[in-house]
């Protein structure tokens, strides 16, 4: 029944949320390190990266907000949320990795 489903969700949610928070914090740390790293770059390079990093930072903040504001509305919506969230998370993670690779 619905109650059993909710119990299963609660367990899954705790795990999902803590994993997401670990990734979000890792992204934040990487963004911070990146900003330090580009301090010494040339003006053109900096301008280029600044734009990208601002976008990624914004996306990361949005992910944090999404996870903090999520309310359970049934199994289907949860599956949908999970998929969307993981996709966005992967996009940010990959973009940060690519940025980092380009910088070296």
Buried (B, 14 or more C-beta within 10 A) or exposed (E): EEEEEBEEBEEEBEEBEEEBBEBBEEBBEBBEEBBEBBEEBEEEEBEBBEEBBEEBBEBBEEBBEBBEEBEEEEEEEBEEBBEEBBEBBEEBBEBBEEBEEEEE
